[in-house]
Amino acid sequence: MRIPFIFRELRASGRQAMVLMSCVALAVASLTVVDSFHSDVVRLLRGDARALHGGDLLIESNYPFSAAMERAVATLAAKGAKVCRQWHLYSLLRHDDHSVFSQLNIVEPNYPLYGQVELQSARPLAEALKPGTIIVAPELLPRLGLKIGDFVQAGEVRLQVVDCLMRESSRPIEIFRLGPPVLAHAADLAAMNLVREGSRTQYKIATALPQGPPAAEDEAKSLRAISQNGAERVETAATARSGVKRFFDNLLFFLSLTALATLLLSGIGVHSSATALVRERQTAIAICKAMGADSAFLFRRYLALTALVATGGVLAGILLAALFKPLFPLLFPGVFPAEHITALNLAAAANASALGFTAALLFALGPLTSLKNVRPMLLLRRETASGLAARAGQALIRAAVAAPVAILLVFLVVRHMEDTRTGLYFLGGLAALTFVAFILTSLALTLARRLDISPLIPRLALRGLSRPGNASVAVITTLATALALLLTMFLVRKNLEDNYITSFPPDAPNVFVLNIQKDEGERFQQLAAVPCRLYLVIRGRLKAINGKPVLAERDGKPAIDTLTREFSLTYQESLLPDEHLVIGKSLFKKDADGKLPLQVSVLDTVRDMGNMKLGDVLTFSIQGVPLEAEITSIRVRNHAGLSPFFYFVLPPKYLEKAPQNAFAAIRMPPGQVAALQNLLAAKMPHLTVLDLGPLTAEIGRVAGKFVRLVNFFAALSIIAGLFILWGSLLASRLPRLAEAVYYRVMGAGRGFIFLIFLVENLALGLAAALVAIVIAQPAAWLLCRHGLDLSYQPCWLASLALAATATLLTGIAALPGQCGTTRSSLATSLKEQWQE
Amino acid sequence: MKHLLFAAASLLVFAACQDNHKPAVAKPAAPEITIVAMGDSLTAGYGVPEEGAYPAKLERRLRAEGYNCRVVNAGVSGETSSDALSRLDWILGMKPDIVIFESGANDGLRGINPAVPRENIDKILTRLQEKGVVTILAGMRMVTNLGSTYINDFNAIYPDLAKKHRLLFMPFFLDGVAAKPELNQDDGIHPRAAGYDIIVENILPLARQAIAQWRGK
């Protein structure tokens, strides 16, 4: 008896049940895939981290290791750990009359303990690197006029060049590498006589522990306890930071957020579809009540119905995930090797199912408890359930029912985030987001009511937003929350991309030449024979802001990254190509006589460091000479790549005479860099050339692979958003139908009614979009700056485009319902409305 | 750029200059002496507050001894000798009475041919002498990992030029500080505040001599 009731209701509310099930399926599929992918990535990262750092446990020092540390390492070796010693230093390699400043890595034969070294000959390193030999970066050969088999002088020994070093997994990516890398054998260390008293060497011991990474942290703790004066640094592969690991961390965090956002968007969709379901079935509910069924009976039946649909959604979600996961290497080729993509992770599927099911129940509870408000009287009085406001007592009951489910959801979300604080921040943030959306929506509707608009259609449309039973606040809040989530994820994704991918465009400079003196610019450009821009640099310190000295230290830490450090200033009359002003109309302002007084334009990052604002007076010391300037504009960079930037820019006439040099940023084919280096070494030996080509290539290689992946998961959120839109419109179908009937009775034509509803829907979408922008911008800023430690660009144009798209979509999505409502004859409409 | 390496280190520890010379107490009404500390990050005080770098500490010590002097920190992190040469006019624009000149470490740490810093420093010292500035030359010793050929050429620059120009000469700016972890920052090359205390102790006798020379002019 009970089951037929549920299935009958399910059949009768097909559209709503389908939306609800799709929402749950989408959330579960998204969570399952992300969770499962997360495990793959973590597994891969563990391997990568060891390969990146060349060991489980790493000990580094700028001094020879202390006796205590040597004893501890010997103990580790006695316990079965593999130990590989390395010495990193810069030295001059010489051949005939040439010498090249090179980055020498002297290694023991078992190098690297993890990871790989790729040689030009494709031989294993141990086979190629023997005592008396050396392996060099390919660019070193033309610079020294060498070929494979020749001998090169390294310190006091001659070593034979036996191969070229193409790639080392354990060599960290360095921005400022002053010379090409070279590998030498530890057996030649003494003969080289380079590592001795007075040498600047980084001593490194990498160990591979027999128990692997799990034991590394314990061992690291005991080694840290005996490290000398902080000079001996002990890290594990898991704790040692690297740019690549940070990128992966950010990517996984973002994907987790996206999956949770999809879950919550789906939850909102469930809420909308459950609301629509209750409204659609209110007549049936009233009949049941008239026949003696009590609210508790009906609540249980509809809860069971929701649970059934949610279960269907969970199963569909897992099926989707199971179908999708094996296609991963095909859909995203190159992101991960196919062997790293495992089958669907059962724990991930179970976790996602629990989350999806719980969220569905929680979000459906609100609409289901409103069953209580549907009374048999409704059969006679044409009111809608949404018009029946929940009383305080009912709100309490609703809260009491929802609380255990909410607690369970919180527990599952926190567990999903693998960090209690982040999980709670996330949920707290979402609660705040919804609350703010509700307040802003209420304010917007109050404002709309007070607007005095003459044209009839917009006036009626705006009034329509406030009609009883239309639940505009609920619909706009729901849509605004969903849009805010979508926009936040979009902004975070955009900033991730800007920070990691588009910051390194193919035309970005790949060679920097430093220390070009003021009168050498022309000569350098003639020699380099490539188009390049020279950036003038004046070194100075910021001494005071508005006469108040800048603090020397912050939290007792050395003042390296504070306002007290030396800054590079410059002078120019216009913005750099990748900058724009955020405060101030122009870079500098002219006085009444049209002259440029002493003033300064500051970059937003330094503005934030010192809480500076327009009109503040900064006191600089330009190498001992004081200079005061008023802030007249604040700039931001369009991206955070390797292009040059300056914190402080002054008008030319005040700094032209100050001591200065220049650096050049050049884009040139990688094959030509060695020739330029040789030319400059001969003609302008005081210049330093930094070849950033390998760095940009490596970052581009890693980061570029993930664009499609990130976009795919973001697209899932967008699909969830569309379900919400559909659900919301289904939920408000009844009051619209009623209103259409009233208009028709009063003699309005179909076109007129169609326009009113269209404008009303557009206004609804616009209001939701604007509220979403107001919420999403600070939320995305918080996530980027404090969650992911990225620089942030607000992307206003994209935000406005999203607002326009959401507005149009709302209008378009509502069209089919409107057509149905307005196309039918008056008699049909009246009949339909009565039946409803 | 700010993180480029700026200084040399060496374990060739020289005995600290024992100086029993008693400070000559200046008359209170004496005009203020302008001492300009010109150099790279070792002078600028990379990684320590400006008050913790040697110019500010030296000024405090000299004032405590009664000298009416001002020590201007004109250090620039990352500066090579070529940069120093190009900003000499700016330094001279401060009308210094005494210049403590420390430069060249960054040339060495980038493997620049020692002939380049030799020529640049020679030009700088010549200009300072032409302008009548009493000059203290702070010597530098290059790190041994650059190989004996390079360090022999580089280390010879300072005593040679000190002799040529007959200057007050501090053989090694980081004497007693280099290669001592407790006196240096974690990078192993830039002194901590305690390291600068030793540098000030080493430079103080020369500063007194320089002031005496300036007064005797």
Boltz contact constraints between the chains, C-beta under 6 A:
constraints:
  - contact:
      token1: [A, 62]
      token2: [B, 188]
      max_distance: 6.0
  - contact:
      token1: [A, 63]
      token2: [B, 181]
      max_distance: 6.0
  - contact:
      token1: [A, 89]
      token2: [B, 145]
      max_distance: 6.0
  - contact:
      token1: [A, 91]
      token2: [B, 145]
      max_distance: 6.0
  - contact:
      token1: [A, 91]
      token2: [B, 146]
      max_distance: 6.0
  - contact:
      token1: [A, 91]
      token2: [B, 147]
      max_distance: 6.0
  - contact:
      token1: [A, 92]
      token2: [B, 111]
      max_distance: 6.0
  - contact:
      token1: [A, 92]
      token2: [B, 146]
      max_distance: 6.0
  - contact:
      token1: [A, 92]
      token2: [B, 147]
      max_distance: 6.0
  - contact:
      token1: [A, 92]
      token2: [B, 150]
      max_distance: 6.0
  - contact:
      token1: [A, 101]
      token2: [B, 111]
      max_distance: 6.0
  - contact:
      token1: [A, 155]
      token2: [B, 147]
      max_distance: 6.0
  - contact:
      token1: [A, 178]
      token2: [B, 110]
      max_distance: 6.0
  - contact:
      token1: [A, 194]
      token2: [B, 145]
      max_distance: 6.0
  - contact:
      token1: [A, 196]
      token2: [B, 144]
      max_distance: 6.0
  - contact:
      token1: [A, 197]
      token2: [B, 11]
      max_distance: 6.0
  - contact:
      token1: [A, 198]
      token2: [B, 10]
      max_distance: 6.0
  - contact:
      token1: [A, 198]
      token2: [B, 11]
      max_distance: 6.0
  - contact:
      token1: [A, 198]
      token2: [B, 12]
      max_distance: 6.0
  - contact:
      token1: [A, 198]
      token2: [B, 144]
      max_distance: 6.0
  - contact:
      token1: [A, 199]
      token2: [B, 143]
      max_distance: 6.0
  - contact:
      token1: [A, 199]
      token2: [B, 144]
      max_distance: 6.0
  - contact:
      token1: [A, 199]
      token2: [B, 145]
      max_distance: 6.0
  - contact:
      token1: [A, 200]
      token2: [B, 9]
      max_distance: 6.0
  - contact:
      token1: [A, 200]
      token2: [B, 143]
      max_distance: 6.0
  - contact:
      token1: [A, 200]
      token2: [B, 145]
      max_distance: 6.0
  - contact:
      token1: [A, 201]
      token2: [B, 145]
      max_distance: 6.0
  - contact:
      token1: [A, 229]
      token2: [B, 181]
      max_distance: 6.0
  - contact:
      token1: [A, 229]
      token2: [B, 182]
      max_distance: 6.0
  - contact:
      token1: [A, 231]
      token2: [B, 181]
      max_distance: 6.0
  - contact:
      token1: [A, 515]
      token2: [B, 80]
      max_distance: 6.0
  - contact:
      token1: [A, 515]
      token2: [B, 82]
      max_distance: 6.0
  - contact:
      token1: [A, 517]
      token2: [B, 82]
      max_distance: 6.0
  - contact:
      token1: [A, 517]
      token2: [B, 86]
      max_distance: 6.0
  - contact:
      token1: [A, 518]
      token2: [B, 86]
      max_distance: 6.0
  - contact:
      token1: [A, 539]
      token2: [B, 76]
      max_distance: 6.0
  - contact:
      token1: [A, 552]
      token2: [B, 49]
      max_distance: 6.0
  - contact:
      token1: [A, 558]
      token2: [B, 47]
      max_distance: 6.0
  - contact:
      token1: [A, 559]
      token2: [B, 49]
      max_distance: 6.0
  - contact:
      token1: [A, 560]
      token2: [B, 47]
      max_distance: 6.0
  - contact:
      token1: [A, 564]
      token2: [B, 49]
      max_distance: 6.0
  - contact:
      token1: [A, 566]
      token2: [B, 77]
      max_distance: 6.0
  - contact:
      token1: [A, 623]
      token2: [B, 74]
      max_distance: 6.0
  - contact:
      token1: [A, 624]
      token2: [B, 72]
      max_distance: 6.0
  - contact:
      token1: [A, 624]
      token2: [B, 74]
      max_distance: 6.0
  - contact:
      token1: [A, 624]
      token2: [B, 94]
      max_distance: 6.0
  - contact:
      token1: [A, 659]
      token2: [B, 87]
      max_distance: 6.0
  - contact:
      token1: [A, 659]
      token2: [B, 90]
      max_distance: 6.0
  - contact:
      token1: [A, 661]
      token2: [B, 83]
      max_distance: 6.0
  - contact:
      token1: [A, 685]
      token2: [B, 112]
      max_distance: 6.0
  - contact:
      token1: [A, 685]
      token2: [B, 113]
      max_distance: 6.0
  - contact:
      token1: [A, 685]
      token2: [B, 116]
      max_distance: 6.0
  - contact:
      token1: [A, 686]
      token2: [B, 82]
      max_distance: 6.0
  - contact:
      token1: [A, 686]
      token2: [B, 112]
      max_distance: 6.0
  - contact:
      token1: [A, 686]
      token2: [B, 116]
      max_distance: 6.0
  - contact:
      token1: [A, 688]
      token2: [B, 110]
      max_distance: 6.0
